[in-house]
Amino acid sequence: MRANPEVSPRVAQVRAVGVDDAVAAALGPDDPRRLAEDMEALQVLARNLTP
């Protein structure tokens, strides 16, 4: 499997959409501090998983 050097319109669209609303909906609580902490944890995870 090889990565395509060109970015398709669909990939560009997916990359442009943030996940904040989906994460907030999945977590449920309306606690902005907890949401910020969870988003930071996800950002750390993403940095560590990026090849």
trRosetta pair geometry for C-beta under 8 A, 3 or more apart (Angstrom, degrees):
i j d omega theta_ij theta_ji phi_ij phi_ji
4 7 7.8 149 103 -78 103 32
4 8 7.5 36 95 -32 148 94
7 11 5.0 -127 -166 87 80 123
7 12 5.2 95 142 -60 117 92
7 15 7.8 -42 -161 6 132 144
8 11 4.7 96 53 6 80 102
8 12 7.0 -144 93 -4 43 87
9 12 5.6 -57 -149 38 32 114
9 13 6.3 35 153 -23 66 105
10 13 5.6 -53 -149 34 32 113
10 14 6.4 30 154 -18 66 105
11 14 5.8 -53 -146 37 32 110
11 15 6.2 30 155 -17 65 109
12 15 5.8 -57 -146 39 29 110
12 16 6.3 29 156 -24 63 110
13 16 5.8 -59 -150 32 28 112
13 17 6.9 24 156 -22 63 105
14 17 6.2 -60 -155 28 32 108
18 21 7.1 96 96 4 96 85
19 22 5.1 -63 -164 49 67 112
19 23 5.4 68 137 -27 91 104
19 42 7.7 -118 91 142 135 153
20 23 5.9 -60 -145 38 26 108
20 24 6.2 25 158 -19 64 109
20 39 6.7 11 -113 -109 82 134
21 24 5.7 -55 -146 37 29 111
21 25 6.3 28 155 -18 64 107
22 25 5.8 -55 -147 37 30 110
22 26 6.3 28 154 -18 65 108
23 26 5.7 -57 -146 39 31 110
23 27 6.2 25 158 -16 67 109
23 35 7.3 124 116 -152 105 89
23 38 6.7 176 166 119 123 119
23 39 6.4 122 107 -87 158 84
23 42 6.9 -93 -115 -23 148 163
24 27 6.0 -58 -143 39 28 106
24 35 5.6 17 -104 -131 88 132
25 28 7.6 34 175 -71 30 43
27 34 7.2 179 163 123 141 111
27 35 6.4 167 71 -100 155 79
27 38 6.1 142 -91 67 149 174
29 34 6.0 19 83 67 130 146
29 35 7.7 -151 84 -51 86 90
31 34 4.0 50 97 16 118 113
31 35 6.5 164 89 -15 62 85
32 35 5.5 -55 -144 38 35 114
32 36 6.2 38 156 -22 67 104
33 36 5.8 -53 -150 34 30 112
33 37 6.5 30 152 -18 64 106
34 37 5.6 -54 -148 37 34 112
34 38 6.2 31 154 -17 67 108
35 38 5.8 -57 -145 39 30 110
35 39 6.2 31 155 -20 65 107
36 39 5.8 -54 -145 37 29 111
36 40 6.4 31 154 -20 63 105
37 40 5.8 -55 -151 35 30 112
37 41 6.5 31 151 -19 64 105
38 41 5.5 -50 -148 35 34 113
38 42 6.5 34 152 -18 65 104
39 42 5.6 -53 -149 37 33 112
39 43 6.4 37 150 -22 65 103
40 43 5.6 -52 -149 34 33 113
40 44 6.5 35 152 -19 65 102
41 44 5.7 -51 -150 34 33 112
41 45 6.4 35 151 -18 64 106
42 45 5.5 -52 -147 38 34 115
42 46 6.2 37 153 -21 66 104
43 46 5.7 -51 -145 36 31 112
43 47 6.5 34 154 -20 63 103
44 47 5.8 -54 -151 34 31 112
44 48 6.4 21 154 -12 64 110
45 48 5.9 -64 -149 41 29 106
45 49 6.1 15 159 -10 67 115
46 49 6.0 -64 -138 44 28 103
46 50 6.2 42 160 -40 65 101
47 50 6.1 -45 -148 13 27 115
